[in-house]
């Protein structure tokens, strides 16, 4: 049984990854951590086979690598799109994935890394997939600017009340928007919406851009 720690500050990504890994008979999620303190505690407590961690979860990569080595835990970094995987591999990380990683690739990565092999998500393949993603492009074009902002905040793990505060509106209005978004995309809940968005980079980037350029509610 391979013991896995999921350490990332994006709750939706953790949930999605856990959902994918939990169905595999030989993989077991022993801990999830959303911040530096919980991640380091999980490393010391569980001595996991593999830890999948968001690179922004801890400010010091060498500290993570050193601690993981101490407990014989292999590391898989969740890099941001466009980041060079070589930086992580040359500094003690065993695998590199991006947030648009498919479930099949995630499982393959964990198994390869657990055996001491190096595994890096094929960025060229990801790039080609994104460029040819007609479904993601169609959904992106179907959503309004406000709906894209709401999608981005859902992916970041915000609750309806927090989204309402961010956008200067009411929780009921956000619920109404979400119902429209679900209908347009063909999903039934916020987890499905987040996973759909993560796996369609064209949509994910449009949503992220809409939040970055938005004027915060006062």
KOLMI-758152 format. One record per residue: y, z, x of N, C-alpha, C, O, CB in turn. Coordinates in pm, whole numbers. Glycine has a CB too. Layout:
! KOLMI-758152
SITE  n.north    n.up  n.east  ca.north   ca.up  ca.east  c.north    c.up  c.east  o.north    o.up  o.east  cb.north   cb.up  cb.east
SITE        Y       Z       X         Y       Z        X        Y       Z       X        Y       Z       X         Y       Z        X
...
! end
This chain:
! KOLMI-758152
SITE  n.north    n.up  n.east  ca.north   ca.up  ca.east  c.north    c.up  c.east  o.north    o.up  o.east  cb.north   cb.up  cb.east
SITE     -121       0      85         0       0        0      124       0      88      141      86     174         2     124      -96
SITE      212     -97      65       336    -105      141      446     -30      66      477     -61     -49       378    -254      165
SITE      504      69     132       610     150       71      746      87     102      775      54     216       605     298      121
SITE      828      72      -3       955       1       12     1072      86     -37     1065     150    -142       951    -132      -65
SITE     1180      85      41      1306     146        0     1404      33     -32     1417     -62      45      1364     243      112
SITE     1472      44    -146      1578     -51     -182     1711      21    -169     1739     114    -244      1558    -107     -328
SITE     1793     -21     -73      1922      46      -50     2034     -58     -60     2052    -140      29      1925     117       89
SITE     2108     -52    -171      2215    -150     -193     2312     -92    -294     2272     -22    -386      2158    -287     -242
SITE     2440    -123    -276      2539     -65     -368     2556    -146    -497     2633    -107    -585      2673     -55     -298
SITE     2482    -258    -510      2486    -335     -634     2363    -299    -718     2251    -341    -688      2491    -488     -604
SITE     2388    -221    -822      2278    -169     -904     2195    -281    -965     2073    -271    -974      2333     -80    -1015
SITE     2261    -387   -1007      2189    -497    -1071     2093    -564    -973     1981    -600   -1011      2289    -600    -1127
SITE     2137    -581    -849      2049    -644     -750     1928    -554    -724     1815    -602    -717      2125    -672     -618
SITE     1952    -423    -710      1841    -329     -689     1741    -337    -805     1620    -341    -784      1894    -186     -674
SITE     1793    -337    -926      1708    -342    -1045     1625    -470   -1048     1506    -468   -1075      1792    -330    -1172
SITE     1691    -581   -1018      1622    -710    -1019     1514    -717    -912     1403    -764    -937      1722    -822     -999
SITE     1547    -670    -791      1450    -671     -681     1332    -580    -712     1216    -614    -686      1517    -628     -548
SITE     1362    -463    -769      1255    -368     -803     1162    -427    -908     1041    -409    -903      1315    -235     -855
SITE     1221    -499   -1003      1142    -562    -1110     1045    -665   -1052      930    -675   -1095      1235    -629    -1214
SITE     1092    -740    -953      1009    -843     -889      898    -780    -806      782    -821    -814      1096    -933     -799
SITE      933    -678    -726       838    -618     -632      735    -529    -701      621    -518    -656       912    -538     -527
SITE      775    -465    -811       688    -367     -877      563    -429    -938      463    -360    -959       765    -294     -985
SITE      566    -558    -966       449    -621    -1029      340    -657    -926      229    -695    -963       491    -747    -1105
SITE      374    -644    -798       276    -674     -693      191    -549    -666      244    -441    -643       347    -722     -562
SITE       59    -566    -669       -33    -452     -656      -22    -378    -522      -47    -258    -515      -175    -499     -675
SITE       15    -451    -418        17    -388     -285      155    -337    -244      172    -290    -132       -33    -487     -182
SITE      252    -347    -334       389    -303     -302      429    -187    -393      399    -187    -512       489    -420     -317
SITE      497     -88    -334       541      28     -414      683      66    -374      711      93    -257       445     148     -394
SITE      773      70    -472       910     115     -448      908     268    -444      879     332    -545      1009      61     -558
SITE      939     327    -328       936     474     -317     1074     536    -334     1085     656    -360       877     516     -182
SITE     1179     454    -319      1315     509     -335     1416     396    -353     1399     285    -302      1355     596     -213
SITE     1522     428    -428      1638     339     -439     1761     421    -399     1774     537    -436      1653     279     -584
SITE     1850     358    -324      1970     428     -276     2090     339    -292     2087     221    -259      1954     472     -129
SITE     2200     398    -344      2321     318     -365     2430     345    -263     2536     283    -267      2375     342     -503
SITE     2405     439    -171      2508     467      -70     2443     509      63     2322     525      72      2603     578     -120
SITE     2528     525     163      2481     557      299     2398     685     303     2289     687     361      2600     570      392
SITE     2450     791     243      2383     921      249     2242     914     192     2147     962     253      2464    1027      174
SITE     2228     854      73      2097     846        8     2002     754      85     1881     778      89      2111     797     -137
SITE     2057     650     145      1975     558      223     1914     630     344     1795     616     370      2058     437      269
SITE     1996     705     416      1947     775      535     1847     886     498     1750     910     569      2064     835      615
SITE     1872     953     385      1780    1056      337     1645     995     301     1540    1052     330      1840    1130      215
SITE     1650     877     236      1526     809      196     1445     767     319     1322     777     319      1557     686      109
SITE     1513     719     421      1446     679      545     1370     798     606     1254     786     645      1547     623      647
SITE     1438     911     612      1377    1030      673     1265    1089     587     1166    1140     641      1484    1137      697
SITE     1279    1082     457      1184    1146      367     1056    1064     347      946    1120     345      1249    1173      234
SITE     1071     932     331       957     852      286      884     774     396      770     731     376      1002     756      183
SITE      948     756     513       884     681      622      826     549     567      708     519     587       772     767      689
SITE      909     473     498       864     352      429      820     243     528      857     245     645       975     299      339
SITE      741     150     478       699      36      559      817     -58     582      840    -106     693       582     -40      490
SITE      892     -83     474      1005    -177      479     1122    -119     402     1103     -60     295       966    -316      421
SITE     1243    -134     454      1364    -102      380     1447    -228     365     1482    -293     464      1445      10      449
SITE     1479    -262     241      1568    -374      210     1706    -312     187     1723    -230      97      1518    -458       84
SITE     1804    -352     268      1934    -285      256     2052    -383     259     2051    -481     333      1950    -183      368
SITE     2152    -354     178      2275    -431      179     2354    -399     305     2370    -282     339      2360    -403       52
SITE     2403    -500     373      2467    -477      502     2594    -394     491     2639    -334     588      2498    -609      568
SITE     2653    -391     370      2775    -311      353     2744    -167     312     2835     -86     295      2866    -375      250
SITE     2614    -135     294      2576       0      252     2601     103     362     2622     221     333      2430       2      210
SITE     2597      59     488      2622     150      600     2716      82     699     2694     -33     736      2487     191      669
SITE     2822     152     744      2920      90      834     2867      60     974     2926     -20    1047      3039     179      846
SITE     2755     125    1012      2705     108     1149     2562      55    1149     2467     130    1123      2712     241     1225
SITE     2547     -74    1178      2413    -133     1184     2326     -68    1291     2208     -41    1265      2424    -283     1211
SITE     2378     -41    1411      2294      23     1514     2235     158    1469     2122     190    1505      2375      45     1639
SITE     2310     234    1390      2260     363     1341     2142     343    1247     2043     415    1254      2371     440     1270
SITE     2153     244    1159      2044     213     1065     1921     169    1142     1810     215    1115      2087     103      965
SITE     1941      79    1238      1829      27     1318     1760     139    1395     1637     146    1398      1878     -82     1416
SITE     1839     225    1457      1784     335     1536     1703     432    1450     1595     475    1488      1897     411     1607
SITE     1758     465    1332      1689     558     1242     1560     496    1189     1457     562    1183      1781     598     1125
SITE     1568     368    1150      1450     299     1098     1340     292    1204     1222     310    1174      1487     157     1050
SITE     1379     265    1326      1282     256     1436     1211     390    1457     1091     396    1484      1352     211     1568
SITE     1288     496    1443      1234     631     1460     1121     659    1361     1023     726    1393      1345     736     1444
SITE     1136     605    1239      1036     630     1134      943     511    1113      870     504    1014      1105     665     1003
SITE      947     415    1209       859     297     1205      877     215    1076      781     164    1020       713     340     1217
SITE     1002     205    1032      1034     127      912     1095      -7     953     1191     -11    1030      1132     205      820
SITE     1039    -115     901      1093    -249      927     1214    -272     836     1219    -219     725       985    -360      905
SITE     1310    -351     884      1434    -371      809     1453    -514     761     1430    -610     835      1551    -331      895
SITE     1494    -526     635      1533    -655      578     1678    -640     532     1707    -559     444      1438    -699      460
SITE     1767    -718     589      1909    -710      553     1942    -806     439     1897    -920     437      1998    -741      675
SITE     2020    -756     343      2074    -844      237     2211    -888     286     2309    -814     276      2082    -769       95
SITE     2218   -1009     339      2344   -1060      393     2424   -1129     282     2368   -1167     179      2318   -1158      510
SITE     2552   -1143     305      2636   -1216      210     2631   -1365     243     2612   -1403     359      2783   -1163      212
SITE     2647   -1448     143      2641   -1592      162     2733   -1637     274     2850   -1601     277      2677   -1664       32
SITE     2679   -1715     366      2760   -1768      476     2749   -1688     604     2787   -1736     711      2902   -1774      436
SITE     2697   -1565     595      2682   -1482      715     2568   -1535     802     2467   -1582     750      2657   -1335      677
SITE     2585   -1527     932      2488   -1578     1026     2374   -1477    1045     2397   -1364    1087      2555   -1610     1161
SITE     2252   -1519    1015      2137   -1429     1024     2109   -1385    1167     2050   -1279    1189      2013   -1496      966
SITE     2150   -1465    1265      2119   -1432     1405     2180   -1299    1447     2122   -1227    1529      2169   -1542     1497
SITE     2296   -1267    1392      2361   -1140     1425     2269   -1023    1395     2261    -928    1474      2493   -1124     1348
SITE     2200   -1028    1283      2111    -919     1242     1981    -920    1323     1932    -815    1366      2079    -929     1093
SITE     1926   -1039    1342      1798   -1049     1414     1809   -1003    1558     1716    -943    1612      1747   -1193     1410
SITE     1922   -1031    1622      1940    -990     1762     1976    -843    1775     1981    -789    1885      2047   -1075     1827
SITE     2000    -778    1661      2036    -636     1665     1931    -546    1601     1961    -434    1560      2168    -615     1595
SITE     1807    -596    1591      1699    -509     1549     1651    -521    1406     1561    -447    1365      1738    -375     1571
SITE     1711    -613    1328      1666    -635     1190     1553    -738    1191     1556    -832    1270      1785    -682     1099
SITE     1455    -720    1104      1336    -805     1107     1340    -921    1008     1274   -1023    1028      1214    -722     1080
SITE     1418    -906     901      1426   -1011      801     1566   -1019     743     1638    -919     740      1324    -988      689
SITE     1604   -1137     696      1736   -1156      636     1721   -1236     506     1662   -1344     505      1833   -1229      735
SITE     1775   -1181     397      1778   -1252      270     1922   -1256     221     2009   -1185     271      1684   -1185      165
SITE     1946   -1341     121      2077   -1348       57     2060   -1310     -90     1947   -1301    -139      2141   -1491       72
SITE     2170   -1289    -159      2160   -1235     -295     2101   -1336    -395     2065   -1298    -507      2297   -1191     -343
SITE     2092   -1462    -357      2033   -1561     -446     1885   -1583    -415     1827   -1682    -459      2109   -1693     -436
SITE     1823   -1491    -340      1682   -1506     -302     1593   -1511    -426     1614   -1437    -522      1639   -1389     -209
SITE     1495   -1599    -424      1401   -1608     -537     1302   -1492    -527     1282   -1435    -420      1327   -1746     -538
SITE     1239   -1460    -640      1140   -1353     -640     1025   -1382    -545      978   -1294    -473      1086   -1331     -780
SITE      980   -1508    -544       868   -1549     -458      904   -1529    -310      823   -1480    -232       830   -1696     -484
SITE     1026   -1568    -274      1069   -1555     -134     1086   -1408     -95     1054   -1370      18      1202   -1630     -112
SITE     1135   -1326    -188      1152   -1183     -159     1018   -1118    -128     1006   -1042     -32      1219   -1112     -279
SITE      918   -1148    -208       784   -1091     -186      728   -1141     -52      671   -1064      25       688   -1129     -302
SITE      744   -1270     -26       695   -1327       99      762   -1261     219      697   -1230     319       719   -1479      102
SITE      893   -1239     208       969   -1175      315      915   -1035     344      891   -1001     460      1118   -1167      277
SITE      896    -954     241       848    -816      258      711    -815     327      687    -736     418       841    -744      122
SITE      623    -902     282       488    -904      339      489    -949     485      419    -891     568       398    -997      257
SITE      567   -1051     516       574   -1101      654      632    -995     747      579    -968     855       659   -1231      661
SITE      743    -935     704       811    -834      786      722    -712     807      722    -654     916       944    -792      720
SITE      648    -674     705       559    -557      717      454    -577     826      402    -480     882       490    -528      583
SITE      422    -703     856       323    -735      960      386    -751    1098      318    -782    1196       248    -861      923
SITE      518    -728    1104       586    -739     1233      642    -876    1260      692    -903    1369       492    -702     1341
SITE      635    -965    1160       691   -1100     1176      838   -1101    1138      888   -1011    1071       613   -1203     1091
SITE      908   -1206    1184      1048   -1226     1146     1053   -1324    1029      980   -1423    1026      1133   -1278     1268
SITE     1141   -1296     932      1153   -1385      816     1300   -1399     780     1371   -1300     761      1070   -1330      694
SITE     1346   -1523     769      1485   -1550      732     1487   -1649     617     1419   -1752     621      1567   -1605      853
SITE     1564   -1618     514      1575   -1709      401     1633   -1843     448     1727   -1846     527      1664   -1648      290
SITE     1576   -1949     401      1618   -2084      439     1754   -2115     375     1760   -2146     256      1511   -2190      398
SITE     1860   -2106     453      1994   -2127      396     2018   -2273     359     2093   -2301     265      2101   -2082      496
SITE     1955   -2365     432      1972   -2507      399     1911   -2536     263     1967   -2609     181      1908   -2597      507
SITE     1793   -2477     242      1726   -2494      113     1812   -2433       2     1826   -2491    -106      1585   -2428      114
SITE     1869   -2314      30      1955   -2248      -68     2078   -2333     -98     2122   -2343    -213      1998   -2109      -17
SITE     2132   -2394       8      2252   -2477       -8     2221   -2599     -95     2298   -2634    -185      2306   -2523      131
SITE     2107   -2662     -66      2070   -2780     -144     2040   -2743    -289     2076   -2816    -382      1948   -2849      -82
SITE     1975   -2627    -306      1945   -2581     -442     2073   -2558    -520     2085   -2594    -637      1860   -2452     -438
SITE     2171   -2495    -452      2299   -2467     -518     2372   -2596    -554     2428   -2609    -663      2388   -2381     -427
SITE     2371   -2692    -461      2441   -2818     -485     2378   -2896    -600     2447   -2968    -672      2442   -2903     -359
SITE     2245   -2882    -616      2175   -2956     -720     2153   -2872    -847     2076   -2910    -935      2042   -3004     -668
SITE     2222   -2759    -855      2202   -2666     -966     2283   -2710   -1088     2393   -2662   -1112      2241   -2522     -924
SITE     2225   -2803   -1163      2295   -2854    -1280     2305   -2750   -1391     2402   -2747   -1467      2224   -2978    -1333
SITE     2204   -2664   -1399      2205   -2559    -1502     2319   -2461   -1475     2396   -2428   -1566      2069   -2483    -1506
SITE     2330   -2415   -1349      2438   -2323    -1313     2575   -2385   -1337     2666   -2318   -1387      2425   -2280    -1168
SITE     2590   -2511   -1301      2719   -2580    -1318     2753   -2595   -1466     2868   -2579   -1507      2715   -2720    -1250
SITE     2651   -2625   -1547      2674   -2644    -1691     2718   -2513   -1755     2810   -2511   -1837      2545   -2697    -1760
SITE     2651   -2403   -1717      2687   -2272    -1773     2827   -2232   -1726     2908   -2182   -1805      2584   -2164    -1731
SITE     2856   -2254   -1599      2989   -2223    -1545     3098   -2293   -1627     3198   -2232   -1662      2999   -2264    -1396
SITE     3077   -2420   -1655      3177   -2498    -1728     3188   -2458   -1874     3288   -2485   -1940      3144   -2646    -1718
SITE     3083   -2393   -1924      3081   -2353    -2065     3155   -2221   -2088     3201   -2194   -2198      2937   -2340    -2114
SITE     3166   -2140   -1982      3229   -2007    -1997     3379   -2014   -1975     3428   -2092   -1894      3166   -1908    -1898
SITE     3451   -1930   -2049      3596   -1920    -2030     3626   -1835   -1907     3537   -1771   -1852      3665   -1859    -2157
SITE     3751   -1836   -1864      3791   -1758    -1746     3764   -1610   -1767     3717   -1542   -1675      3941   -1780    -1715
SITE     3792   -1559   -1887      3769   -1416    -1913     3620   -1385   -1914     3577   -1280   -1865      3833   -1374    -2047
SITE     3541   -1475   -1971      3396   -1453    -1973     3339   -1451   -1831     3249   -1373   -1801      3327   -1563    -2057
SITE     3392   -1536   -1744      3348   -1537    -1604     3380   -1404   -1536     3300   -1353   -1457      3414   -1654    -1528
SITE     3497   -1348   -1565      3534   -1218    -1507     3437   -1110   -1554     3394   -1025   -1476      3680   -1181    -1546
SITE     3403   -1115   -1682      3311   -1015    -1737     3173   -1029   -1672     3110    -929   -1638      3300   -1029    -1890
SITE     3128   -1151   -1654      2999   -1176    -1588     3000   -1117   -1447     2905   -1051   -1406      2968   -1328    -1582
SITE     3109   -1142   -1372      3119   -1090    -1235     3112    -938   -1232     3046    -881   -1146      3250   -1137    -1170
SITE     3179    -873   -1327      3180    -726    -1330     3043    -671   -1372     3003    -564   -1326      3288    -676    -1427
SITE     2972    -742   -1459      2836    -703    -1497     2746    -706   -1374     2668    -613   -1351      2780    -797    -1608
SITE     2757    -813   -1294      2676    -827    -1173     2704    -712   -1076     2614    -666   -1006      2704    -963    -1105
SITE     2829    -667   -1072      2867    -557     -983     2824    -420   -1037     2842    -319    -970      3018    -558     -961
SITE     2767    -418   -1158      2713    -293    -1212     2808    -214   -1302     2779    -100   -1336      2672    -207    -1101
SITE     2921    -276   -1341      3017    -205    -1428     2962    -193   -1570     2895    -283   -1620      3152    -279    -1430
SITE     2991     -80   -1635      2957     -59    -1776     3067    -121   -1863     3176    -152   -1814      2939      94    -1808
SITE     3037    -138   -1992      3133    -202    -2083     3268    -130   -2085     3374    -193   -2085      3076    -206    -2225
SITE     3263       3   -2086      3388      82    -2092     3472      58   -1966     3594      46   -1973      3356     234    -2107
SITE     3404      51   -1851      3475      27    -1724     3533    -114   -1719     3642    -136   -1666      3380      50    -1604
SITE     3458    -210   -1774      3507    -348    -1778     3630    -357   -1868     3727    -425   -1835      3395    -446    -1829
SITE     3625    -286   -1980      3740    -285    -2072     3864    -231   -2002     3974    -284   -2018      3708    -199    -2197
SITE     3845    -125   -1925      3958     -67    -1850     4012    -166   -1747     4133    -182   -1732      3914      63    -1779
SITE     3919    -232   -1676      3957    -330    -1574     4039    -444   -1634     4136    -491   -1573      3833    -386    -1505
SITE     4000    -488   -1754      4064    -605    -1814     4171    -568   -1917     4231    -656   -1980      3959    -691    -1881
SITE     4196    -438   -1933      4304    -395    -2022     4276    -422   -2168     4366    -463   -2242      4431    -461    -1983
SITE     4151    -400   -2212      4117    -424    -2351     4026    -312   -2400     4016    -208   -2335      4049    -564    -2369
SITE     3958    -331   -2514      3873    -226    -2568     3725    -256   -2542     3686    -369   -2514      3898    -209    -2719
SITE     3646    -151   -2553      3502    -166    -2531     3439    -260   -2634     3349    -337   -2602      3432     -28    -2535
SITE     3488    -254   -2758      3434    -340    -2864     3461    -487   -2835     3377    -573   -2861      3494    -301    -3000
SITE     3579    -515   -2781      3612    -653    -2746     3517    -705   -2638     3472    -819   -2643      3759    -662    -2696
SITE     3487    -619   -2542      3394    -658    -2435     3255    -686   -2494     3189    -782   -2454      3385    -547    -2327
SITE     3211    -603   -2587      3081    -624    -2653     3078    -760   -2723     2978    -832   -2718      3051    -511    -2754
SITE     3189    -793   -2789      3198    -922    -2858     3189   -1038   -2759     3120   -1137   -2783      3329    -931    -2939
SITE     3263   -1024   -2648      3258   -1128    -2544     3115   -1143   -2490     3067   -1255   -2471      3356   -1093    -2428
SITE     3049   -1030   -2467      2915   -1034    -2411     2816   -1104   -2504     2729   -1178   -2458      2866    -893    -2383
SITE     2830   -1081   -2635      2742   -1149    -2730     2758   -1301   -2718     2660   -1376   -2720      2773   -1103    -2874
SITE     2884   -1345   -2704      2911   -1489    -2688     2849   -1541   -2558     2791   -1650   -2555      3063   -1516    -2688
SITE     2864   -1462   -2450      2809   -1502    -2319     2657   -1513   -2327     2599   -1610   -2278      2851   -1400    -2209
SITE     2593   -1413   -2388      2447   -1417    -2403     2403   -1544   -2475     2307   -1610   -2435      2396   -1291    -2479
SITE     2474   -1577   -2583      2440   -1696    -2663     2457   -1824   -2582     2374   -1915   -2589      2527   -1702    -2790
SITE     2566   -1831   -2506      2594   -1952    -2427     2491   -1973   -2316     2454   -2086   -2284      2734   -1944    -2367
SITE     2446   -1862   -2256      2355   -1872    -2142     2208   -1871   -2187     2122   -1929   -2120      2381   -1758    -2044
SITE     2181   -1803   -2301      2043   -1796    -2347     1968   -1677   -2291     1847   -1683   -2268      1970   -1921    -2311
SITE     2041   -1566   -2268      1978   -1442    -2220     1993   -1336   -2329     2071   -1353   -2423      2041   -1394    -2085
SITE     1917   -1226   -2315      1919   -1126    -2422     1986    -994   -2384     2019    -915   -2472      1780   -1099    -2467
SITE     2005    -969   -2254      2069    -843    -2215     2141    -858   -2081     2138    -965   -2020      1964    -731    -2206
SITE     2207    -750   -2037      2293    -758    -1918     2210    -777   -1790     2258    -839   -1694      2378    -631    -1906
SITE     2087    -723   -1787      2003    -743    -1668     1965    -891   -1654     1976    -948   -1545      1876    -655    -1676
SITE     1922    -952   -1762      1888   -1095    -1759     2011   -1177   -1721     2001   -1274   -1645      1833   -1142    -1896
SITE     2127   -1138   -1774      2251   -1208    -1741     2280   -1198   -1592     2314   -1298   -1528      2368   -1151    -1823
SITE     2267   -1078   -1537      2297   -1057    -1395     2200   -1134   -1306     2241   -1197   -1209      2291    -908    -1361
SITE     2070   -1130   -1340      1970   -1200    -1260     1991   -1351   -1267     1978   -1421   -1167      1829   -1163    -1307
SITE     2024   -1400   -1386      2052   -1544    -1402     2169   -1584   -1313     2165   -1687   -1245      2082   -1579    -1550
SITE     2274   -1502   -1313      2394   -1531    -1235     2364   -1529   -1085     2407   -1619   -1012      2505   -1430    -1267
SITE     2292   -1427   -1040      2258   -1415     -898     2180   -1537    -849     2199   -1582    -737      2178   -1287     -872
SITE     2092   -1589    -935      2006   -1699     -893     2069   -1837    -914     2008   -1939    -881      1877   -1693     -967
SITE     2190   -1840    -967      2263   -1967     -980     2395   -1951    -904     2496   -1909    -961      2287   -2006    -1132
SITE     2392   -1985    -777      2505   -1955     -689     2637   -2017    -737     2743   -1958    -722      2475   -2004     -548
SITE     2629   -2137    -794      2750   -2203     -844     2819   -2113    -946     2941   -2097    -944      2717   -2341     -906
SITE     2741   -2056   -1035      2794   -1965    -1137     2841   -1835   -1074     2949   -1786   -1107      2688   -1936    -1245
SITE     2761   -1779    -982      2797   -1652     -916     2928   -1663    -840     3012   -1573    -846      2685   -1608     -821
SITE     2947   -1775    -769      3069   -1792     -690     3190   -1811    -781     3299   -1761    -751      3056   -1912     -595
SITE     3172   -1883    -892      3282   -1902     -987     3323   -1769   -1048     3442   -1741   -1065      3243   -2001    -1098
SITE     3223   -1687   -1082      3251   -1555    -1141     3323   -1466   -1041     3420   -1399   -1075      3121   -1488    -1188
SITE     3274   -1464    -917      3336   -1380     -813     3480   -1423    -787     3568   -1339    -768      3254   -1388     -682
SITE     3503   -1553    -785      3638   -1606     -762     3731   -1566    -875     3849   -1536    -852      3634   -1759     -747
SITE     3680   -1565    -998      3765   -1532    -1114     3813   -1388   -1106     3924   -1357   -1150      3688   -1554    -1245
SITE     3730   -1299   -1052      3770   -1158    -1037     3867   -1143    -920     3965   -1069    -929      3644   -1067    -1016
SITE     3839   -1213    -812      3924   -1202     -692     4066   -1249    -719     4161   -1199    -659      3865   -1283     -577
SITE     4079   -1346    -810      4213   -1399     -837     4279   -1337    -959     4392   -1371    -995      4205   -1548     -855
SITE     4206   -1244   -1022      4260   -1180    -1143     4364   -1076   -1110     4355   -1011   -1006      4149   -1116    -1225
SITE     4461   -1060   -1196      4560    -955    -1182     4507    -829   -1245     4475    -831   -1364      4695    -995    -1245
SITE     4494    -717   -1171      4437    -594    -1227     4516    -546   -1348     4638    -560   -1354      4434    -485    -1121
SITE     4444    -489   -1445      4511    -433    -1563     4589    -311   -1524     4546    -232   -1440      4409    -399    -1673
SITE     4703    -294   -1586      4787    -178    -1557     4771     -74   -1668     4834      32   -1663      4935    -219    -1541
! end
